Amino acid sequence: MRKYIPVALRRSLIRKAAVVILVVTLVLGVFGLFTIQEVSSEVTEQRDTELLTSTEQEAASLEEWISRQRSATTYLSQDNKIQTAEQGERSEVLQNRISRLTSTAVSVHYVDLSSDQILSSTDESVEGASYSSFSIPWRGEGLNFYGGGDAIMSSVFEYQGQSVVAFASKQPDTENAIFGSGESLDSSGTNRQN
């Protein structure tokens, strides 16, 4: 071992101590870096797992909300009382039905697709207006119904200062449809307020 250690180092006690301290410091530094990297990796993995779990829960909540809105819209389009109600009574029937189905509804419209006109609505100010004037951004192929009982959905858009999502379902054997708009949900599954 003497041939590997320089003579100046073998003779000086201070130099020997300095070398030992330097070696210990390097070993501790390497060990510290390894430990920090290991802990950082574990923390990142744990954060990613929590984020994935949270995202999955939010997606399930949003999927459930969309499913409820679709079901409510389809139910309303097939509701015999709405179909047979007199023109003057239909708005009241719509209001009564929607208040029992969902708490996030903003409005429900009874629409004549052939004339592009809102015949009745829970929002009386839009009765008689053209539904296409609202420029609802329907998803997919637009306002196309493929068979009975389906409900189509829009992207989020602004309606009377609120971010809403519209759903539409055509009444069986008619050219009428029910359009419902509900407050869009934020990532926590609660109503979004702008």
C-alpha positions in Angstrom: 0.0 0.0 0.0 3.0 2.3 0.6 3.8 2.5 -3.1 0.3 3.9 -3.9 0.3 6.7 -1.3 2.6 9.6 -2.1 5.5 10.3 0.4 4.2 13.8 1.2 0.9 12.4 2.2 2.5 9.6 4.4 4.5 12.1 6.4 1.8 14.8 7.1 -1.0 14.1 9.5 -3.0 17.1 8.4 -2.8 15.9 4.8 -3.9 12.4 5.8 -6.9 13.9 7.7 -7.8 16.1 4.7 -7.8 13.1 2.3 -9.9 11.1 4.7 -12.4 14.0 5.0 -12.4 14.5 1.2 -13.1 10.8 0.7 -15.9 10.7 3.3 -17.4 13.9 1.8 -17.4 12.3 -1.7 -19.0 9.1 -0.4 -21.7 11.0 1.5 -22.3 13.3 -1.5 -22.8 10.4 -3.9 -25.0 8.6 -1.3 -27.0 11.9 -0.9 -27.5 12.3 -4.6 -28.7 8.7 -5.0 -31.1 9.1 -2.1 -32.5 12.4 -3.4 -33.0 10.9 -6.9 -34.7 7.9 -5.4 -37.0 10.0 -3.2 -37.8 12.3 -6.1 -38.7 9.4 -8.3 -41.0 7.9 -5.6 -42.7 11.3 -5.1 -43.2 11.8 -8.8 -44.7 8.3 -9.1 -47.0 8.9 -6.2 -48.1 12.2 -7.6 -48.8 10.7 -11.0 -50.8 7.9 -9.4 -52.9 10.4 -7.5 -53.4 12.5 -10.6 -54.5 9.5 -12.6 -56.9 8.4 -9.9 -58.4 11.9 -9.7 -58.7 12.2 -13.4 -60.5 8.8 -13.6 -62.9 9.9 -10.9 -63.6 13.2 -12.7 -64.1 11.4 -16.0 -66.6 8.9 -14.3 -68.4 11.9 -12.7 -68.7 13.7 -16.0 -69.8 10.5 -17.9 -72.5 10.0 -15.3 -73.7 13.6 -15.6 -73.8 13.3 -19.4 -75.7 10.1 -19.2 -78.3 11.6 -16.8 -78.7 14.6 -19.1 -79.2 12.4 -22.2 -81.7 10.2 -20.3 -83.6 13.2 -19.1 -83.8 14.7 -22.7 -84.9 11.4 -24.2 -87.5 10.9 -21.4 -88.9 14.4 -22.2 -89.0 13.8 -25.9 -91.1 10.6 -25.3 -93.3 12.1 -22.6 -96.9 11.8 -23.8 -98.1 14.8 -21.7 -95.6 17.1 -23.5 -96.7 15.8 -26.9 -100.4 16.2 -26.3 -100.3 19.4 -24.3 -102.0 22.5 -25.8 -99.6 25.1 -27.1 -100.4 27.5 -24.2 -99.9 24.8 -21.5 -96.7 23.2 -22.9 -94.3 25.7 -21.3 -95.7 24.9 -17.9 -95.6 21.2 -18.5 -91.9 21.5 -19.6 -91.1 23.5 -16.5 -92.8 21.0 -14.2 -91.1 18.0 -15.9 -87.6 19.5 -15.9 -87.7 20.6 -12.3 -88.2 17.0 -11.3 -85.5 15.5 -13.6 -82.3 17.5 -13.1 -81.0 20.4 -11.0 -78.5 21.6 -13.6 -81.1 22.4 -16.3 -80.9 26.0 -17.6 -83.8 25.7 -20.1 -85.9 23.2 -22.2 -87.3 24.0 -25.6 -90.0 22.3 -27.6 -88.8 22.7 -31.2 -90.4 22.2 -34.6 -87.5 21.0 -36.7 -89.2 21.6 -40.0 -89.9 25.3 -39.4 -86.7 25.9 -37.3 -88.9 27.4 -34.6 -89.0 27.1 -30.8 -92.7 26.5 -30.1 -92.6 26.3 -26.3 -89.9 26.8 -23.8 -89.2 27.1 -20.1 -87.6 30.4 -21.1 -90.6 32.3 -22.5 -88.3 35.0 -24.0 -87.2 32.6 -26.8 -90.6 31.2 -27.8 -91.1 31.8 -31.5 -87.4 32.3 -32.1 -85.4 30.3 -34.6 -83.4 27.6 -32.7 -80.6 27.8 -35.3 -80.1 31.5 -34.3 -78.4 30.2 -31.1 -75.6 28.6 -33.2 -75.5 25.5 -31.0 -72.2 23.7 -31.8 -73.6 20.1 -32.2 -70.9 17.5 -31.9 -70.3 14.9 -34.6 -72.5 15.2 -37.7 -74.6 18.0 -36.2 -78.3 17.9 -35.6 -79.0 14.5 -37.1 -81.1 11.9 -35.4 -80.6 8.3 -36.2 -83.7 6.4 -34.9 -85.9 6.9 -31.9 -84.7 7.4 -28.4 -81.3 8.8 -29.1 -80.1 12.1 -27.7 -77.3 14.1 -29.3 -75.0 16.5 -27.4 -73.3 19.8 -28.2 -70.0 21.1 -27.2 -69.9 23.8 -24.5 -71.2 27.2 -25.6 -72.5 30.4 -24.0 -76.3 30.8 -23.4 -77.5 33.8 -21.4 -74.1 34.3 -19.8 -73.7 30.7 -18.7 -71.5 27.9 -20.1 -73.9 25.2 -21.1 -74.1 21.9 -23.0 -77.2 21.2 -25.1 -78.9 17.9 -25.6 -81.6 17.2 -28.1 -83.9 14.2 -28.7 -86.5 13.9 -31.5 -90.0 13.0 -30.6 -91.1 9.7 -32.2 -93.0 10.0 -35.5 -92.9 13.8 -35.5 -90.8 16.6 -36.7 -90.6 18.0 -33.2 -87.7 17.7 -30.7 -86.8 18.6 -27.2 -83.7 20.7 -26.7 -82.4 20.9 -23.2 -79.4 22.9 -22.0 -77.7 22.3 -18.7 -74.9 24.0 -16.9 -71.6 22.5 -17.9 -69.5 20.9 -15.2 -66.0 21.8 -14.1 -63.4 19.3 -13.3 -64.6 18.8 -9.7 -68.0 17.7 -11.0 -69.8 20.8 -9.8 -71.6 23.4 -11.8 -69.2 25.8 -13.5 -69.6 29.4 -12.8 -67.9 31.9 -15.1 
